[in-house]
Structures are given as C-alpha cells and as structure tokens.
C-alpha cells in the first residue's frame, strides 16, 4: 500500500501546515474537502470547485453503489473521468450512510445488510466490498476503511463493542486493499467520548499501519465543546508523520479549533447545503439572504473572498433570487460558500506559516462565538 509523502512545512503550537503528496497532485493542509457525494459538488461545476481553491474532493461509496452503481462508474472510466474532477479524490466507505440513512440495517461480524433509502432494495456491504468499490471501481486516491458508526450518546459497553468491530473491519479492509502503488487507505478511530476507548482505538488503528488516520464518531450531535474534548483525548495517541482527518466537520469555528488541536483534513456538506437554503458564510459570520433587510442592500456578500460569487452579485439580487425560488440563487451562494471555506483554509495555512495562527484563532472565535456547534448533515451534499 502506498503511503503518500506528508511534508510538514510549519507549526504553531499543535497547529501545522504542510502538503500531502498524491500522484494526482499535492493537497495543501489543513485542507477542507468539498463533498461530492454522488459524483457532484451540488450546484457547482468542477472547474468552479477547483478555482475556489480546493485540492481534493470527497465521493461516497453508499450513494454511488446505489445509483448509478459502482460497476457502471468503472465501465465509464472511474469516478475521476465520470465526474470531470482532475485532482485527488477521497471516498467515504459508506459506513456512516448505512448508519444514518439505510432502512432495516442488520449488522454482523462480517458486514452489514441494509435496504436502500431510495427504493428499498437489499444490499450487502463488507470491508472487502467497500474497498472493491472505492479502490477498484471508483478509483479513489484515498479510500476509507469500513467502520461501524456508534450511536451518540451510548454506553461504554456499546462503544467498546463497536470499536472492536471497527478494528476487526480495519484489518479486513487492509487485507482487501493489499499492495497498491498509487492509492492509499485511511483507518478510523472510534470510541465515542470515552478517553480510555479513544486511546484503545487509536493505538489499535495506528498499529495496523494505515496511510492516514481519521477521527470518526464526531459531528453526530455531540456539540462543539465535546467535539473538541474528543479530539484532545485522541490526538496524543496518533503519529505526527501521518495526516489526521476529522470526518463530517464542520462549521468554520469547528475547523479553526480542530486545526488548533493538530487536525489536517476535513469534509462537510455545510457550504452547499447552506447555500441551497439561502445562507452565506462570511468573515463576520453567517447571514441569511432570505431576510428582508437585504432587499435593497447593494453590497456584495463578502469582498474579502476571492471569488466572482462573493464579489460580483449584490445581496439585494441574491435576496430576490432566493425569495423567488430561482435556481441561480442557490448556485451563487453554494459557489460563494465553497470559496469562503477554501479562503478560510488558505488564511489558516498562511497564519501558521507566519506564526500568527493563535491571533487569528482568537479573532475568529470572537466573531463566531454564537456558531459553536457541530452538526453533520449526511443525506446529500
């Protein structure tokens, strides 16, 4: 299995910036991955995603195996050719969607049988099948092990049973992945919010020898403070020479605080989901373009964000589009939000290089204090 070179260029406290080098290009870290659940970052062209500054996007095993079918994607050239994305791509294993979306889920030691949320058809997902879909059929640069997502809250006993299953599935995922020169596989730490279980899971995942390590079981309703506490109890048990990925996070303040704790990679559907509901994220916090106070506001969303979507359209025009139900309103806001999240990550990277990240963190925490909650939105991007 290839382990992509991960070069740390600068540090400030636990925060770090660097580059994860894949065969399809470098991923500047900390990195926010736009979510392309069904081979599309919703409401955007792939060149808009690239121009916004994204180095990598995320696809999803669960959704693509159901529609159009992973074998079909393979026949059509793989997920990169199918979607038109030229850069690196990470795929989620499908475990979270099985937990959050599927019907009549039946878990056993070897995998999970579930019914599609689309048409009720029955499907089977095992560690080997998940790897086959991600690495062989979709052609992901970075695949994720299949894990069991733990309910929150849960008992210590439930969390330990679940993490043990995920460790076993991690080993099976590695076996199925085998030796590959151009792709890598990330493991996933579970253990809910119990320090001893996070330590047990982290040490087990590290020992298995993955190319990177994700923190699972977050953004499932635990809230911002508990999310931060869980990262704090996990990171000390992770190696410093591999990328760390918090899955499903999140709001801008969640990203800043996670970076402060040593996290390198993120994904969340928030930018495009918010855009479709009339919300724009800015350096001064989120604004709701449905609000009547924007009906005659001729200023752009945020001139400090380097994107036409952020600079070239007035709030009054966007208010009109959203209130009128015009598709263009959702498209422009999704474009802006995607560009804002990338601008945020670029500023974080620069701040770490210039040793002013803590000052940036304090300023953004002041501006965004009211937005401190983490909420994963799993259904689509």
N, C-alpha and C positions, 0 to 999 in steps of 0.2 A: 504494500500500500504506500502510495506517495504521501509524504508529509511535506506540505508546501512550506518553503522557507518563510519564516516570520521574523522580520527585522524590526527591532525596537529602535526608534530614532531619538526619542527624547522622553523624559519622565518629569513629573512634578508630583511629589507625594506618591500615591498609588496610581495616579492617572498616567497614562502612557500613550504615545502615538508612534505609529510605525506603518509597515507595509506587509501584507500577506501576499506572497508572490505565487500566482497560479499561471498555468500555461496560456490562459486567455487574457492575462493582464493582472496588474497589481491592484490590490484592494487596500486603499488608504484607511487606516484605523486611527481612532474609533470610526466605525462605519455603520450607517443606517441603511438597511436593505429595504427598498420598496417591495411590497408584497404583490407578486404576480400570480395569485392563486391558481387561476385557470388559464395560464399562459397569456395573461394580460394584466398590466397595472391599470386598473379601471379608469376609464375616461381619458387615458393618455396614449399617445404614440410612443413607441420605444425610443425614438430619437429625442423626444421631449424629456424622457426619463434620463437619458444619457446626458443631454445638455444641462439638465438640472444639477448634475454633478455626481450621480450615482455610479459607483464602480461595479456593483453586483445587485442582482435582484433575486427574489425567492419565488419558487414554484411549489406546488403541493401535490403529494402523492395521492391522497384521498380523492381530491376533486378530479384530477386528471385520469385516475384509473376508472372513475365512474363515467366521465364524459370529457373528451371523446373516446377514451380508452388508451392506456399506455402503449399497447401494441400498435395502435393506429399512429400515435405520435412517432413511434420508432420507424414505421414504414414511410412516414413523411419527412424523415431526416433527423429526428430528435427534437428536443424542446427548443434548442437554440435556433435551428432553421425554421421550425414551425412558428415560433413567436417573433422572430426577427431580432432577438437580443444577441448582440455580438460579444458581450463581456462575460465574466464569470457568473455562474448561477448556482445557488444553493437550493436544495429541495428539502422540505419538511417530510418526515417519514409517514405522516398520516395518523399517527397515534393520537394527537390532540383532537383532530376532527372526528375520529372514531368515538372518542370520549364525549365530545361536545355536541355532535350533530347526528350521529347514526342512531338507528332505531333497533331495539331488541338486541342489544350488544351482549354477546356471550364470550367471556374471557376464559382461557385455559392456559396451561403451562406452555403450549406451543404457539399460541397466537390468539387472534380474536375473530369471531364470526359476527357479522353485523348486516343489517339491512340498510340499503341506501336511503338517504333522506330525500332523494329525488323521485324514485319510483318504487321503493320498497323491495327491490331485487336483493338477493342474498349474496354476500361476498365474504371472502376469507383473506385476512392479512396476517402474515407471519414475518418474523425477522428476515428470512430469506426472500420472501416475495417482495417485501418493501425494498430491499436492496436491489433486487432484479429490476423493479420498476424505476427506481431512482437512477442507478448507475448504468444499467444496460439499455433500458428502453427510453428513458427521458434523456440520459446522457449528462446528468448533473456533474458539475465540477466538485461540489461538496455535497455529500449525502449525509443524512442523519440516521443514527440507529433507531430502530423501533423501540419505543418505551411505553410503559403504562402511565398515563397521566392520573395523578392522585387527586381525589376529591379534596376540596378545601371548604371548611375545616374537616379534619379527620383525626382518628385516634393514633397514638404512637404505634400500636399494633398494626393498624391498617397501612400506615405509611411504611413501616418496615417490610411488611409482606410485599407491598408494591415495589419498593426499591430493589428488593431481592429479585423479583421477577424481571425488572428492567436491567439489572446487572446480568442476569442469565441471557436475556434477549440481546444485550450488548455483545456478549461473547458470540452468540449465534450470528449477529449482524456482521461482526468481524470475519467470522469463518466464511460467510456467504460472499463478503466483499473480496476476500482473497488479496492477491498481489496485483496492484494496478500502478502503472507509471504516471498516469495523467489525472487521476482522481484521488480524492481523499474522503475520509469518513470521520464524523464527529460523534463522540459519545455524549450522554445526557445524564446529569446529576439530578437525582430526585431526593426525597426525604422530608417533604412538606416543610414546616417551620421548626423542626426539632434539631437542635445543634448536633446531637450525637449521631443522628441518622444522616444529616447532611455530610458530616465528616466520614461516616462509613461509606456512603455512596460515592463521595468524591474520591476517596482513596481507592475504592474498587474500580471506578472508571479510569482513573489515572493509570492504575496497574495494567489495565487491558491494552493500553498503547494506542489510543486514537490520535488522529491528526489534529484535533482541536476538541474543546470541551464546552458544552452548553449547560446552562443552569435552567432546568425545567421546573415545572410546578409553580411558576410565578405568573403574575397578571391573570390570576384566576379568582380575584375578589379579595385578596389579602390586604389591599391598600398600600399606599406609598411607604409608610414607615415600616411595615412588616416586610415589604419587598426589600428595603434597604438592609434591614436586620438579617434577612436570609442571605443576601449577598455577602454581608460581613462575616457570617458564620461559615461560608463556603469557600471564598477566595483563598484564605490562608492555606487550604489543603490542595490548591491547584498549582501546577508548574508555571513558572514565569516565562517559559520559552514557547508556549503554545497559545493560540488565540482563545479568548474566553467570550462566550456568546450567551446573552440573556434573551430568551425566546419570548416573543409577544409583547415586548416593552418598547415604546410606550409613549407617554406624554413627554413633552420637552424636558420638564423638570425631572422626570424619571431617568431620562437619558443622561442628563448632567450629573445627577447623583450617582448613577451607576458607573459612569466614567471615573468619578472621584474614588470609586472603590475598586478600580482596576479592570473594568469590563471593556472589551474591544469591539463587539459586534451586537447589533440589534435588528429586530424587524417588528413591524406593527402595521395594521391596516388603517391606523388613525388618519394619516394625511388624506387619503382618497375617500374614506368613509365620512370624515368631517366635511370634506368638500362637497359631497353629494347632499349634505344636509345644511348647506349654507354657512358653514363655519370656516373661518380663515384664522390660521395661527400666525402671529406676528411677534416681533421682538418685545412688544408690550403686552403680550398675552393674546388669547383668542378673542375674536369678535364674531358676532352673529349678523350676517348680512341681511337676514330677514327683518331685522329691527328697523322700525320706521325712521329712526334718527339718521339713517344713511340714505334716505330717499332723495336728498338733494346735496349729498356730500360728493364734491367733485375730486377729492383727493384719491390717490391710488391706495391699494391695500397696504403696501409697505415698500417704499422706495429703496430701503436698505437691502432688499433681497434682489440679487442679480438675475431677474427673470422677466420676460415680457408680461407674463401673467401677473406679476407683482407690481409692475410699474406703469403699464400701458392702459389699464382699464380703471375707470372710476368706481368708487363704492356705490355711487348712485346707479350706474349702469348694472353692476352686479346685483344690487338690490332688486332692480327691475327684472332681471333675468330670473332670479330665484323666485320672486313672488309670482312671476308669470309661468313658472314651471318649464322654462326653456332649458334644453339640454346644455346649451353653451355655458350657462352659469355654473353648473356642476363641473364641467370640463375645465373652465378657467380656475375655479377655486381648488380643484384637485391638483392642477398644474402648479399653482402657487404654493400650496401646502407641501407638495413634494420638493419644490425648490427651497422652501423655507427650512425643511428638515435637513436638506443637504447643506444649506448655508450654515445652519447651526453646527453641524458636524465639522465643517471646514473651519469655522471660528474656534471650536474646541481644539482641533488639531493645532492650529496656529498658536492659540493661547498656551498650550502645553509646551510647544517649541520655544516660546518667548518667556516662559516661566511666569505667566500671569493667569494661569487657569483658576487658581483659588480666588482671585479678584473677580474674574468672570463668573465663577460659580456663585459668589456672594451676591453679585448684582442681579443675576438671573433668578436666583432664589427669592430675592426681594420682589422682583417684578411678577413672578409666577407663583407666589406663595399660596394663592387660592386654588391652584390647579393640582395640588399634590394628591393624586390618586392614580392607581394603575389599574387599567381595565382592558383585558384582551377581548377583541371582537372577532370571533372566529369564522363567521359564516361566509364572508367574502372579503374581497379587497376594496 
